[in-house]
Amino acid sequence: MNPKEYKYTKEHEWICLEAGDKGKIGIADYAQSHLGDIVFLDLPAPGTQVEQFGKIGEIESVKAVVDLFTPASGEVLEVNQAAIDEPMLLNQEPYGDGWLVRLKLSKPSELDNLMNGDEYDKFVTELAKEDSE
């Protein structure tokens, strides 16, 4: 289901650690499936300093416009231009080519504030139960 090695927020963002205190950020499959077809992304420019859980952009779908929050503090190194050009990548590959931002983490210990893959799976299962009631 969700990659176990990633860390997750309650707002359904993920971060995948990379070498040298870098991390790639995206949205979880749960988020993209609830948003429907994603049509536009507003992402921060490289060089932007961001704080954990702070708003860093917006995702627009056919159903809604939602805020995008960062799972960690740091400096934006890169945005995924392919996803900006083709936002449906988030629907098609939320854990692959549909990543959004690459960060240089300023406080790697903040990742302890996030859910691991098993905790996130449990969280999403509970949300699904609530949705069906």
N, C-alpha and C positions, 0 to 999 in steps of 0.2 A: 504494500500500500504506500505509505510514506517512507522515504529513505530514513533508515534508523540512525545513520551517522550525522544527520542534520539536527539543528536546534530550531525550536518553534516558539512563536508568540501566541497569545490568546486571540490576537487579531488575524492569525493565519498567515503570517509571514514566516519565512525560513531563512536560515543562514547556514552555509556550507563552508567550513574552514578550509583554507588553502595555505600553502607554505608562506612563512614569513609574516605571520599575524595578519593575513589577508582573509577576506571572506566574501563570498558571493551571496547575494540576497535575491529572493523571489517570493512569490505567493504560493501557498499550498494548493493542492488539487481541490480541497474542500472549498477554498475561496473562489477559484475560477469556476467551479461547477455551479456555485450559487449566484455568481455574477452573470453568467450567460456569456454571450459573445462579446469579447473585449474589443473595443473599437479605437481607443485612444489612451496614451500614456503621457503623463507629465512627470518627468524625473529630474533630480537635481543635477547641476552641472559638475563636471569633474573639478576637484578642488574645494567643493563645499564641505564644511565641517558639520557633522550631524551628531545628535545626542540620542542615546538609547531611548526607544519608544517615542521619539519625536517624529512629527510628520515630515516626510521627505518628498511627497508627491501625491499624485492622484491617478486613479485608474477609472476609466469611463467604459461602461458596457452598455448594451442595449437596454438594460434594466435600471442602472444606477451609476452614480459617480461616488466612489469611495476613496477615503484617504489611505495613503500608503505610509506605514510607519517603519522605522528602522529597528531591527532587533539588537543593534549594538552601536556604540559611539565610534566615531572615526572620521576619516577623510574619504570622500568619494574619489576613487581612482578612475573609474570608468563606468559608463552607462552602456547598456546593450542596444546599440543602434539598430540592430536587426529587429529587436522587439518593438522599438519605437516605430520603425517603418512598417512592421507587420504585427500589430498587437495580438492577433489570433494565435501567435506562438505561445502566449500564456495559457490559452485553452488547450492547445495541442501538446505542449511539452513543458508543464509548469516547473518540473525539476531538471529540465535539460536546457534546450535552446531558448526557453522562455524566461531565463533569469533576467533580473532587472539592473542591479547595481553591484559593482565590486568596491569594497571598502578596505582601507588600511585601518585596522582596529587600533584605537587608542587605549582601550581598557579591556583587554581580552578576558579578564575575570568576570565581566558583566555577563558572559555567556552562561554563568552559573544561575542567572535569573530566568533562564529559558527552559522550556520543556525538552526532554530528549524525545526520540522517536516513539518509544513505547508510551510515554506519558501523553504525547500529542494524540496518538491513536486512540487512547482511552478517552481523552477530552472530546475528540470528534465523535466517537461512538455515543457519548452522553448527549452531545448536541443533537445528533440524529434521532435519539430517543425522544428528546423534548420536542423536536420538530414534528414527530409522528403522533404526538399526543393531542 
